[in-house]
Amino acid sequence: MLKKEKYEIEKSNIQNVEEEIKKLEEALSSVIEETKNSIKELQKEENNEQLQIMQAYLMILQDETLLERTKIMIKDEQLDSIYATKKGLDEIIENFKNIDNEYLAERAKDIEDIKNRIIFKLLNKEEAKFHNLEPNTIIVTDELTTSDTSDINLKNVQGIISEIGGPNSHVSIIARNKQIPMIIRVDDVADKVKNGDLLIINGDTGEIYINPPNEEIKKYQELQRLAQEKKIKLEAYKNKSAKTKDNYQVEISCNIGKPADLEDAINVGADGIGLFRTEFLFMDSKQMPTEEEQFESYKKVAEIMKEKLSIIRTLDVGGDKEIPYLNLEKEDNPFLGYRAIRLCLENTELFKIQLRAILRASKYGNLAIMFPMISTIEELRKAKSIVEECKSELDDKKIPYNSNIKVGMMIEIPATAIMADSFAKECDFFSIGTNDLIQYTLAAERGNPKIAHLYTKNHPAIIKLIKYTVEAAHNNGIFCGMCGEAASNIHYIPLLVGLGLDEFSMNSSAILEAKRVITNLDKNNCEKLVEKVLKAESDKEVEKILKEFKY
């Protein structure tokens, strides 16, 4: 069990500004050095996932603006380095927390971690660390930070319980991908559990048992055995096609954020990459990624996936994502604002750099281009015309590329779904982004817990929009995929098969289970399910019908 030591900091003034800034810089250098050492260890272990996270963490540490405000406070207000660090970094943390984007808001935790590490150095205190964990350990902590994870041997971790945390924190992402049960936001758990306690945790239900009786232990040992059996059985689907019992075949692809994610996609037998979220290349860089840097990333995807289709989504950022070098203005409602394709069409050179990089990489494998947040036919046409301009530029320089590269678009705006027939005539494929389609259709922000009951894929309007989209695609001879979270829901998959969806794209951890579900379905029965669902008038009715469906 790890419980972080708390510290109290009082405001105090200093006489020697230069000495205080020197102490601050030495503390930062020490934290940077420790982080570099952690990265070296991760490189030895070939731990790509944690390695990438720690490299991004190091970039934050090495950002020259990180302690800019802190140093100003020391100089102008004669504040001591400890109090100035807290005050200066707390301002940055607050700015991150106010970003209307779950992933970036979670980065506030990284700044909080950095702040605490610098302050511990300035206080000459040792931080609590995870070293040499025993096998079958369940970590119980008030908070698990990014730097903590670099010291953990995850092979010895059976579960994680934390008082603080979010679903998009680095720790949560690592736990999900490694299939380690994790329960977050458990009040006072670090006070209730002692080192050596026997724990049972259920990551699905959030249940925690401390020193349970023997009958409870036996019950969960049996559940654990069954879960392990299921995991072994799922391995059999790795090399199987996702084909129903009556021979309706679909593609099961993987969503990735970085080329390093390809390893997980391959390990579960993904049929392709249904979504490469290229914004992470931009978010993890201090400056605009060059054409060459982007080309190398896309080329790696093409070379590794070979003939399997890999869909590269063009830059999808806006005022809700903090990318300083893009100089994006804060907006009152960034989800409906100047973002994604709207930004790219106004910043043609930025767009062309990315498109040229994708086109050049298309020589090495089966890549496709996908535009996000298209809302009008004019946007699609303009985006396509810029692709053609990029092709001409490459032709002039005699740079090879796949001239027949597929160009498609996201369906994530209700207006686009309603007009899908028109759009299908002018592109090669659709990919339905249910995460945004739901929030735009139901006017329910997907990250707002107060209206979480309104945000549901089971609303009849959502299902009808999906139906219109798939039908429009097929009527015009193009394929239709889905890259939103709904694509991996085991109760929703039969409905999507019945609607005729061609491709399901999801996180790698969900692929084997999705294949299992699909191979046990009969498409005719799924089509009857669709008929029944389309008569429902509420999301509760739909949910009940889907859960009662037997296959």
N, C-alpha and C positions, 0 to 999 in steps of 0.2 A: 504494500500500500504506500502511496506517496501523497503526502500532504505538504503543500507549499508553505514555507515560512512567511509570515506577514511582516511588514515593516511599517513603521510610523515615520512620516517626514514632516518636519516643521520648517517654516520659512526662516531663512537666516541670510544675513548679508556678509559680503567678503570685502577684503581690502585689495587683494592681489588678483586682478582679473586674468592676467596671463597664466598664473599658476593654476587657477581654477579651470581654465580652458585646456591646459596641458593635461590635468587629471582626467578631464572628460575624454579627451582624444586617446589617452592611454587606455581608459576603460573600454572605449569602442574598439580599439585595436586588439585588445585582449579577447573580446567577444568574437571579432572577425577571425582571429587566429584559431579559436576553439571551433568555430563553424567550419573553417577550411579543413581542420583535422578530422572533423566528423565526415566531411565530404570525401576525404581520402579513404577513410574506413569503408564508407558505402561503395566507393569505386572498387575496392578490393573484393567486397562481397558481391559485386555486380548487382546491387540492389537498385535497379533503374528507377523505380517509382519514388522511393524515398530520396534518392539522389537528386532527381529533378526538383522535388519540393525544396530540398535544402539549397540547391543552386539558386532557385528563385528567392529564397530567404536571404541568401548571401547578397544578392543584387540589391535588396532593400537596405541591408547593412552598409553597403558600399555607395549608396546614393548620397551624393554630396549635399543634397538638400535636407537629409534626414535630421541633422542636428543644427540646421541653420537658425531656426527660431530659438532653440536652446542657447546657442552662443550669443545671440542678440540680447537675450534676457540677462545673461551673465555680464555682458559689456554695459548695457544701458541701465539695468536695474540693480547691478552689483549683487545678483542672487548667487548663492552657492550652487555648485554644479549638480548636486543631488536634487535640490528643489527645482532648479531650472530644467533638468532633464524630465522630471515628472510633469511639470507644467507644459513644457514645449511639446513633448510627445503626446500628452493627453489631448492637446489641440488637434494633432494629426489624427489620433484615434477617433475623436469625435467626428471629424470630417469624413472618415471612412465609414463610420456607423451610419451617417446620414445619406450615404449613397444608396439610391433606390435599385440595388442589385444585390441579390443574396450572396453570390460568390465574392464580390468585392467587399461587401460589408463584413464578411468573415475575415478578410485580410487585416481588419482592425485587431484581431487576436494576435497576428504576427507582430504588429507594432507594439502591442501590450507586452508580449513576450520579450521583445528586444529592449523595451524600456526597463522591465524588471531585471533583465540580465545586466544591463549597464549600471543600474542602481546598486545591485548586489556587488558589483566590482568596486563601485565608489564607496560602499559601506564595508568593504573587505570581508564580505560574508560568502559562504559557500552555498551554491544552489543545490537543492535536492535533485538527485539524478537516478535514473534506472540503470543499474549495472548488474550483469550476471543474474538475470531472473531465473528462478527455478522453472522447470517444465510445468505445464498445466497451471500457470499463474493467471489469476484474474486481477487486473489492475483496477484499484479503487482510488480515486483522486478527486480533489476539488476541481482541478483543471489539468488537462493534458495539452501541452503546447507543441508547436512545430519542432522546436529544438529538442524537446523531450523525446520525440519519436525517433530522432536520429541515433539515440543511444539504446533503443529497445531492440532486442532480438525477438522479432515477431513470431518466430517459430515456437517460442515458449509461452506465448500469450493465448489464453483460451477465451478471454473476454475483457471488456473494458466498461467500467462504470464511472461516470463523471458528473459532478454537480453542474459544471458549466460546459457549454459547447453547442454547436449548431450542425445541422445536417450537411452543410457545405464546407465545414472546416477541413483543413488538411488531414487531421486525425480521423474524422468521420469517413472521408474519401478513401484513405488507406485501409481502414477497417472494413469498409464495404467491399473493396476490391480484393482484399485478402480473406473475405468471408469470415471475419472475426466478429462475433456478436458484440454490439456496443449499445449501451443505454445511457442517454444524456439527460441533463437537467433533472437530476435526482437530488432533492434538497437534503443537505446535511449528511449525505451518505458517508463522507470521509470521517465524520464523528461517530457514526454508528458501527463502522466495521473496524476490526483490529487485525493487525498482521497475524497470519496463522488461522484466521477464521475460515471455515469451509463454506463456500458460496455456490449457489446455483443461480444462473441468470438465464432468462428467456428473452433473446433479442427480438423475437417476433411480437411478444405481448408486453415486454417491459417489466415482467415479474422478476423479483429478486428475493432469494431465500438465504438467510444468514443462519449458519449452523442448523440446517433442517434435520428433522427426524429421519430414521433409517428408511421408513416406507416412502418418504418423499424423494430420498436419494435414489432408491431403486426405481421409482417411477421415471425419474429424469435420466437415469442411466439407460433405461430402455428406450426413451425418446431419443437420446443421443445416439444409441446404437442404430435406431431406425433412420435417423437423419444421415448417419455415415453410410448406411446401406444405400439410401436414396442417392447420395452424392456419387457413390461408386457406380450405381446403375445409370446415372445421368452421363457418365463418361462414355457410355456406349453410343450416345447420340452425337459425339464429336464429329465423326466422319459420315454421319447419315444425312441424307437430303431431307429437307422439311417438306414432306409429301403426305397428304392425307390418305386415309385408307382407300378412298376412291380416286387416288392418283392426281389430286390437285396439288401442284407444286408451287411453293413460294420461296423467296429468298430471305434468309435470316442474316442480316448484316449488323455491323457494329458501329456505335458512335464513339469517336475518339476526339481528343483535344490536342494530342501531340503524337509525333511519330513513335515515341517510346511506348505508347498504348497498343501498338500493333502486336506486340508479343502476346498480350492477353487475348486479342482477337484471334490470332492464329491458334493459340492453345485450346480454344473452344470450337474451332472449326467454323469460324464466321465465313459466310458466302461472299462477303465484300465489306466495304466501308460505306455505310449509308449516310454518314455525316462526319466530316472532318471540320470541327469548329476552329477555323483559322484565327479567330480573335485571340486565342491564347498565345499565338506567336507574337502578337502585338502587345498584349497585356504583360507578358513576361520579359519585355525588352524596354530598355531605357530610351531607345530611339526607334524611329521608324525602321522596321526590318527591310533590308535592301532586297532588290530583285533576286540577287544571287542567294541570299540567306533563305528567302522564301522558296526559291527554286530547289535548293538542296532538301528542304523539308518535304516538299511535294514529290520530288524525285524519289526520296526514300520510300514513301508510301507506294508509289507506282512500282518500284522495283521489287518490293517485298510482296505486294498483293498480286503482281503480274497481271494475268488475264481477268482476275476478279475485279468487278467494277468498284471504283473508289470515288465517292462524290465529295468534291471540295466545295464547301460553302464559302462564298466570298465574305469579306469583312462584315461582321454583324456587331457593331458597337454603336453607342449613342451617349447622350448626356448622363446616363446612369452608370457608365463605366469609366473609371478614372484612368485615362491614358494622357498624361500631361502633354506629351509632344504633339498631340492632335489638336490641342487648344479648343476643346469642345466646351461650349457654354453650358452652365447649369440650367435645367429646364424645370418648370413646374410639374410637367407630366412627361418624363423622358420616354416612357413606354409608347407614347403616342406622338413622339416628337421627331427631331432631326437625327435619324439613326439609320443603320444598315444600308440598304440600297439608296436611300435618300441622300445620305452622306456621300456615298461613293459616286453617285451621278453628279454631284456638285464639286467633288474633288477628283477630277478625271485622272490626273497624273498618279495619285495614290492608287486609284482603281486599276489603271493600266499596268502599273508595276506588278500588282498581284496577278492580273490576268495573263500577262506575258510569262510570269514565273510558272503559272499552272500550265499554260500552253506548251512551254518548253519541256516541262516535266512529263507531259502527255506522251512524249516519244518513248518513254521507258515503261509504260504500262497502260492500263485501262482507266484513265481518269475522266471525270465529268465535272462540269462547272454548274454550281447551283446558286441562284440569287435569293437572298432573304428579303422578307417583308415587301414583296411586290404588291402594290394596291391598285395600279392602273395599267392598262395595256400599253400606254405610252412609255411607262417606266421599263417594262419588259423589252419593248422595241429599242429603246435608247441603250439599254444595257447590252443587248445583242449586237447593236451597231458598233459599240465600243470594242466588243470581242473581235468583230471583223476588222476594225482598225488595227488592233494588236496583231492579228494574223498577217495583215499587209505589211506591218513594220517588220515582223519576223521574216516574211518572204523577201523583203528588200535586202535584209542582211543575210539571206540564205541560211537562216537558223531553222532546223527541222522541228516539226511538231505534228501531232495528229490532226489533220485538217477536218476529220469527221468527228471530232470530239463532241459528245453530247452536251447540250445546254438545257438546264431545267430550272425549276423555281420552287420555292416553298409556298405551300398553301397554309397561311396562318392568320389571314384576315378574312372575316366573313364575306366582305364584298368580293374578294377573289374567289372564294368557294362558290358563291352564287353565280359568278361569271366564268366558272371553270371551263365551260365549253369553248368560249372565245380564247382563253389563254392556251388551252390544249392544242389549238390549231397553230400556235406559234412557238412551241417549245418541245423538247424531246421527252420530258418526264416531269412528274409532280412528286413532291415529298410533303406530306401533311405534318405540320408542326403543331401537335395538339396542345402543347403547353401554352402557347400564345393564342391559338385559336379559341381555347376555352375562355381565357381571361378577356379577350376582345369581344367574344360573342355574348358572354354573360355579365360583362361589366364588373368583373370580380378579379381584383389583382391577385395574382397567384401566390404572392408572398405575404399576404395580409391575414394573420390568424383570426381576426374578428369576423371575416367573411369567408372563412375556409369552407363552411357548409354550402356556399353558393358555387364554389369552384369545383365543378365535377364533370368528368368525361361522360357521365351517364345521362346528362340532360338530353332529352329528345332532339333539341335543336342541333346539338353537336353531332349526334348520330346522323341526322338528315344532311348536314353539311358534308360529312365524310362520304355519305352515299352519293350526293351530287358530284363530288369531286372524282371519286373512283369511276362512276359511270361516264363522266365527261372525258376522262382520260382514255377509257377503253373505246368509247365511241369514235375517238380520233386517233386510235392506234398507238397510243403511248402508254408507258407503264406508270403505276402510281404506288409510291411507298409511303411509309410513315416513320418519322424519326423522333416523335414525341414520346413521353413516358407511357402513354396508353398502349403503345405497341408491344410492351413487355408484360402487360397485366394478364395473368392467366385466365381471368374471368372474361376479359375483353377480347382476347385472341379469337375465340370461336365466332364472335360477332363480326370481327374484321375479316376472317376467312369467308364467312357467309356474304359479306359485302363485296368480296372479290379483290381485296388488297393484294398487290403483287409482291411487295417487299416490306419486311418488318425490320427496323433498325433500332438497336438498343445497346445498353451497356453490356460489356462482355460477360459479366457475372450472371446475366439473365438468359443468355443464349441457349444453353443446354436445356433448361426448363422449357423454354419456348418451343424448341424442337420436339421435346417429349409431348407437349400438349398437341401440337399440330399433327404429329404422326398418329395420334389416337383419335383424331377427328374424322368425321364423314362430312364432306362439303354439303351434300344434300340436306343433312340435318342442320347444318349451320345456316343454310338459306332459310329453312323453316323458322329457325331462331330469329333471324332478321325480320321476318314477317310479323312475328309475335311482338318483337321489341318496337317496331314502327307503329304499333297500335297503342303503345304506352303513352301516358300524358305527363308523367313526372319522373324525375331521376330515381326516386325510391322504387317506383314500379319497375324501371329498367334494371336497377341493381338486383331486385328480387328475382326477376326472370333470368338474369345472367348467372346468378349464384345457384339457381335451381337446375340449370342446364346440365344434363348428364351426357357423358361421352365415354 
